[in-house]
Amino acid sequence: MKVLILALLLQSLPFQSPQVRLDERLDNLQTANPQEAAPLIDEILALWAISGSDTIDLLMDRGETAMAAENAEIAARMFDHVTRLEPDYAEGWLRAAQIAFAQQDWTYALEALNRTLEIEPRRFDAYYLLGSTLEAADRPEAALDAYQEALAIYPAYELAGRGAARIRARLTGRAL
């Protein structure tokens, strides 16, 4: 009886593909306040993390574990494998960019972030990291543009808002 009720309930719910759910969550992010945005962000990040490949998932897990253990060499190797095996998987490129950023390899970080944004131009987190990378590379105007791109997608993005404010203050001659 329980199985029949569950089956009837599931039939009455409209199916949404991951892409449709992602599009809806990103649209909802435009008007969400920080409290409303939190669960949307969790779901968006989870949808972006879907690789569709057990191999890629394993390599990503190993890379994440290495990052958490602050073993950048192994993390970089895992994410390099991901980007070679699945060059259209934005998450792999973003993680590679994070490692490059941590190692102050601005050139590779920028290359990986550009690839990330070519694949998924709505990656507000990639725009934020791009802003941080450009800021660290002493390119404040370009950094401000990147932070503003992140805010255009996710207006309540606190880190991007602080980054943009910091750069605006710097460009107007006021240090924070």
C-alpha positions in Angstrom: 0.0 0.0 0.0 2.8 2.4 0.9 4.6 1.7 -2.4 1.4 2.4 -4.3 0.9 5.7 -2.6 4.5 6.7 -3.1 4.3 5.7 -6.8 1.1 7.8 -7.2 2.8 10.8 -5.5 5.9 10.5 -7.7 3.7 10.4 -10.8 1.9 13.6 -9.8 5.2 15.5 -9.5 6.6 17.0 -12.6 10.0 15.6 -13.6 12.7 18.2 -13.9 16.0 17.4 -15.5 19.1 18.6 -13.7 19.6 21.4 -16.3 16.0 22.7 -15.8 16.5 22.6 -12.0 19.8 24.4 -12.3 18.3 27.1 -14.6 15.4 27.6 -12.1 17.7 27.8 -9.1 20.0 30.3 -10.8 16.9 32.4 -11.8 15.7 32.3 -8.2 19.1 33.4 -7.0 18.6 36.8 -8.7 16.0 37.9 -6.1 17.0 35.8 -3.1 18.1 37.4 0.1 21.1 35.7 1.9 18.8 33.4 3.9 16.9 32.3 0.8 20.0 32.0 -1.2 21.7 29.5 1.1 19.7 26.4 0.1 19.7 27.5 -3.5 23.5 27.7 -3.5 23.8 24.3 -2.0 21.6 22.8 -4.7 23.3 24.8 -7.5 26.8 23.6 -6.3 25.5 20.0 -6.1 24.1 20.2 -9.6 27.3 21.6 -11.0 29.3 18.8 -9.2 27.4 16.1 -11.2 29.9 14.6 -13.6 28.0 11.5 -14.8 31.2 9.5 -14.5 32.3 7.2 -11.7 36.0 7.8 -12.7 35.6 11.5 -12.6 33.8 11.4 -9.3 36.6 9.2 -7.8 39.3 11.6 -9.1 37.3 14.6 -7.8 36.9 13.0 -4.4 40.6 12.2 -4.2 41.5 15.8 -5.3 39.1 17.2 -2.7 40.6 15.0 0.0 44.1 16.1 -1.0 43.0 19.8 -0.9 41.6 19.3 2.6 44.9 17.7 3.7 46.7 20.7 2.1 48.5 18.4 -0.3 48.4 20.6 -3.4 50.7 18.4 -5.5 48.3 15.4 -5.3 45.2 17.6 -5.6 46.7 19.3 -8.7 47.5 15.9 -10.2 43.9 14.6 -9.6 42.3 17.7 -11.1 44.7 17.5 -14.1 43.5 14.0 -14.7 39.9 15.2 -14.5 40.5 18.0 -17.0 42.3 15.7 -19.4 39.6 12.9 -19.2 36.6 15.3 -19.2 37.6 18.6 -20.7 34.0 19.9 -20.7 33.5 19.4 -17.0 33.6 22.9 -15.5 34.0 21.7 -11.9 37.4 20.0 -12.7 38.7 23.3 -14.2 37.5 25.3 -11.3 39.3 23.0 -8.8 42.4 23.2 -10.9 42.2 27.0 -10.8 41.8 26.9 -7.0 45.0 24.9 -6.7 46.8 27.2 -9.1 45.6 30.2 -7.1 46.8 28.7 -3.9 50.2 28.2 -5.5 50.2 31.7 -6.9 50.3 30.4 -10.4 48.3 33.3 -11.8 48.7 32.3 -15.4 47.3 28.8 -15.1 44.6 30.0 -12.6 43.4 32.5 -15.2 43.5 29.8 -18.0 41.6 27.3 -15.9 39.0 30.0 -14.9 38.6 31.1 -18.5 37.9 27.5 -19.5 35.5 27.1 -16.5 33.5 30.1 -17.7 33.5 29.0 -21.3 31.8 25.8 -20.2 29.5 27.4 -17.7 29.2 31.2 -17.9 27.0 31.4 -14.8 29.6 30.2 -12.4 29.5 33.0 -9.9 32.1 31.2 -7.8 34.5 31.1 -10.8 34.0 34.9 -11.3 34.7 35.4 -7.6 37.9 33.4 -7.9 38.8 35.2 -11.1 38.4 38.5 -9.2 40.6 37.3 -6.4 43.2 36.1 -8.9 43.2 39.4 -10.8 43.4 41.3 -7.5 46.3 39.2 -6.3 48.0 39.8 -9.7 47.5 43.6 -9.2 44.9 44.0 -11.9 42.2 45.9 -9.9 40.0 47.1 -12.7 39.7 43.6 -14.2 39.2 42.2 -10.7 36.3 44.7 -10.1 34.7 43.6 -13.4 34.9 39.9 -12.3 33.4 40.6 -8.9 30.6 42.5 -10.6 30.0 39.6 -13.0 29.6 37.4 -9.9 27.2 39.8 -8.4 25.2 40.0 -11.6 24.5 36.3 -11.3 24.2 36.2 -7.4 23.4 39.6 -6.1 23.6 38.5 -2.4 27.1 37.0 -2.8 28.7 38.6 0.2 32.3 37.7 -0.7 32.0 39.2 -4.2 30.3 42.3 -2.7 33.2 42.8 -0.2 35.7 42.2 -3.0 34.0 44.8 -5.2 33.8 47.3 -2.4 37.5 46.8 -1.5 38.5 47.4 -5.1 36.3 50.4 -5.5 37.8 51.9 -2.4 41.3 51.2 -3.7 40.6 52.7 -7.1 39.2 55.9 -5.5 42.3 56.2 -3.3 40.7 55.0 0.0 42.3 52.0 1.6 40.1 49.7 3.7 
